[in-house]
Every structure is written in structure tokens, then in C-alpha cells.
């Protein structure tokens, strides 16, 4: 295997590693958004429950 082929393979490996890192970061961002939305939903549920329990 020539030095050029080895360098090509190394460059391709770095590119794939970058793609994997970007995909992992995107997944983490989506997970964080989901957690934030779930927290908002939970807070709204508590607010609605409390509003229903207020005597009229």
C-alpha cells in the first residue's frame, strides 16, 4: 500500500469520525430538547391540576 493510499484512508477515517461526532451531537441536542419539552408539559400539567383544585 502506498503512502498516498494510507493518507487517503486516514483522511477518510477522520471525515467519518467527524460525521459520527456530528450525528452524536445532533442526537444529544434532540434529547435535550425532548427533556425540555417534557419539563414544560409537566409544569403545565401541574398548573392545570392546581387551577382545577381552586375552590370557586
Backbone bond lengths (Angstrom), bond angles and torsions (degrees), N, CA, C in turn:
res aa  C-N    CA-C-N  psi(-1)  N-CA   C-N-CA  omega(-1)  CA-C   N-CA-C  phi
1 X - - - 1.465 - - 1.530 107.04 -
2 X 1.291 115.65 132.91 1.465 120.08 -176.66 1.531 110.80 -81.07
3 X 1.322 114.21 163.51 1.466 120.03 177.97 1.523 110.34 -61.49
4 X 1.317 117.92 -34.97 1.467 121.45 178.93 1.524 110.97 -65.55
5 X 1.324 116.17 -40.15 1.471 119.85 179.04 1.530 110.42 -66.58
6 X 1.324 115.31 -40.18 1.473 119.04 178.90 1.521 109.80 -63.93
7 X 1.323 117.05 -43.89 1.471 120.44 179.44 1.521 110.89 -63.56
8 X 1.328 117.21 -40.27 1.460 121.07 177.17 1.525 110.62 -60.41
9 X 1.322 116.57 -45.61 1.463 120.58 179.42 1.527 111.29 -64.03
10 X 1.314 117.33 -38.97 1.473 120.33 178.02 1.529 110.69 -64.44
11 X 1.324 116.20 -42.09 1.461 119.88 179.25 1.527 110.37 -64.56
12 X 1.327 116.33 -42.51 1.468 119.85 178.16 1.522 110.88 -63.24
13 X 1.321 116.72 -38.91 1.465 120.31 178.55 1.526 110.50 -64.13
14 X 1.332 117.51 -43.99 1.471 120.41 178.03 1.518 110.93 -61.16
15 X 1.327 117.04 -41.40 1.463 120.59 178.82 1.527 111.18 -62.74
16 X 1.329 116.24 -43.14 1.473 119.54 179.16 1.521 110.85 -66.32
17 X 1.325 116.83 -39.33 1.467 119.65 177.77 1.521 110.48 -62.92
18 X 1.342 116.81 -39.99 1.462 120.76 176.67 1.525 110.84 -62.25
19 X 1.330 116.58 -42.01 1.464 120.21 179.40 1.528 111.10 -64.11
20 X 1.318 116.41 -41.23 1.467 119.97 178.47 1.520 109.97 -63.95
21 X 1.318 116.57 -42.45 1.473 120.54 179.04 1.528 110.61 -61.94
22 X 1.342 116.94 -43.90 1.462 120.46 179.11 1.525 111.22 -63.69
23 X 1.319 116.72 -40.35 1.466 120.19 178.68 1.527 110.74 -65.36
24 X 1.317 116.34 -40.70 1.467 120.11 178.71 1.523 110.26 -64.63
25 X 1.323 117.31 -41.48 1.460 120.78 178.89 1.519 110.98 -64.51
26 X 1.328 116.68 -40.82 1.467 120.41 178.11 1.530 110.40 -63.23
27 X 1.323 116.91 -40.76 1.464 120.58 177.39 1.515 111.54 -63.31
28 X 1.326 116.33 -41.34 1.461 120.46 178.15 1.523 111.02 -64.71
29 X 1.331 116.34 -41.32 1.465 119.84 177.59 1.528 110.90 -61.45
30 X 1.329 117.04 -43.21 1.469 120.40 178.23 1.521 111.71 -63.17
31 X 1.323 115.99 -40.88 1.464 119.88 178.40 1.524 110.75 -62.72
32 X 1.329 116.80 -42.92 1.467 120.39 178.62 1.521 111.12 -63.55
33 X 1.338 117.12 -39.53 1.466 120.27 177.21 1.519 110.66 -63.97
34 X 1.325 116.54 -40.41 1.459 120.22 179.66 1.520 110.58 -63.86
35 X 1.323 116.79 -42.15 1.464 120.63 179.22 1.531 109.88 -63.15
36 X 1.326 116.95 -42.71 1.461 120.60 179.38 1.532 110.65 -63.25
37 X 1.319 117.12 -43.67 1.467 119.93 178.07 1.528 111.61 -63.78
38 X 1.314 116.36 -38.94 1.467 119.77 178.34 1.524 110.28 -64.62
39 X 1.319 116.45 -40.23 1.468 119.84 177.67 1.525 110.78 -63.01
40 X 1.335 116.95 -42.31 1.466 120.00 177.97 1.524 110.75 -62.65
41 X 1.322 116.41 -42.49 1.462 120.30 178.50 1.529 110.90 -62.34
42 X 1.323 116.39 -44.59 1.468 120.07 178.50 1.525 111.05 -60.60
43 X 1.335 117.18 -42.80 1.468 120.46 179.55 1.522 111.14 -64.10
44 X 1.324 116.97 -41.28 1.464 119.72 178.32 1.515 111.08 -65.68
45 X 1.321 116.71 -37.56 1.466 120.28 178.61 1.527 110.28 -62.90
46 X 1.324 116.41 -42.38 1.471 120.55 178.35 1.522 110.03 -63.89
47 X 1.326 116.75 -44.25 1.466 120.19 179.80 1.525 111.29 -61.57
48 X 1.304 116.92 -42.04 1.463 120.02 -179.41 1.536 110.90 -67.91
49 X 1.325 115.45 -39.92 1.466 119.30 178.09 1.524 110.72 -63.26
50 X 1.326 115.72 -43.59 1.468 120.01 178.76 1.530 111.40 -64.33
51 X 1.323 116.73 -38.18 1.459 120.59 179.82 1.524 110.81 -65.61
52 X 1.307 117.30 -35.30 1.463 120.94 -179.79 1.520 111.36 -73.37
53 X 1.326 117.36 -24.62 1.467 120.52 -176.25 1.523 112.22 -87.34
54 X 1.320 117.59 -9.27 1.469 120.79 -179.03 1.537 108.63 -69.53
55 X 1.329 117.05 125.32 1.482 119.32 179.01 1.531 110.55 -66.42
56 X 1.313 115.20 145.74 1.471 119.75 -177.51 1.487 110.86 -104.46
